[in-house]
C-alpha cells in the first residue's frame, strides 16, 4: 500500500520532506568530514538516466569512504 493512501498526504509533499531530510543529513555529514580533514583518494564518476527521456544525473564518489562529494542532475 502506498504511503499517500495511508497518510492522505500528496506524494509531492512527501518527496519534499524526504529531500529536506536528506539535504540536512548530507550537510551534517559534509561538516563532519570537513572537521575531520577528509580528502578524497580515488574517485569514481557515473552518469546515469533518472528515467526515460532526457533526465540524467552525474555522481562523483570517493571509492574508499563511499562519500559522494558531488552530484548533479541535468536534463
N, C-alpha and C positions, 0 to 999 in steps of 0.2 A: 504494500500500500504506500502511495506517495505521501511525503510529509505535508504537501499542500492540502491533501484531502483530510489529513488528520488534524492539522492546526488551523485550517481555513485561512492561511496566510498565503498571499500571492507568491509564486516562485521567484519573482524578481526581487521581492523584499528579502526572502531567504538568501538569495545569491548575494545581495549587497551586504547582509550581515556576515555571511561567510567570508566575503572578501575583506571586510573590515577586520575581522578576527585574524585572518592570515596576514594582512598588512602589518598589524600590530605585533604579531609573533615574529615576523621577519625583521621588523625594525629592532625589536629587542634582541634577537639573535645577532644582528649586524653590530649592535652596540657592544654586545658581549665579545664577539670575535675581534672587534677593533681594540677593546680594552685588553685582550689577551695577546695582542701583537700578531694577529692572524695574517699570513701571507700565503697565497695560493702557490702550489708547487707544480702540479701538472693539470692542465685544463683540457676539458672535452667540450666540443661545440656540437650542438644538434639543432637542426632546423626541421620542423615538422608541421603538418597540416592540422589545424584545430578541428576542422570539419570540411566537408567537400565544398568546393568553391575556391575563393581566393583569400582565405584567412589562414595565416601561418604564424608560427612563433619561433623564436630563436632562444636557445638556452645555453649558457656558458656555465660549466660546473667544474669544481675542483675535485679531481678523482679521489684524493686521499681523505678529504674531510666530508665529502658529499655535500659541500656547501655550494649554493648557487649564487655567485656574486653578481650575476647579470641575467636578466630575462627580458625579452622584448616581444610584444605582439605586433604584427604588421599585417596589412591587407594588400 
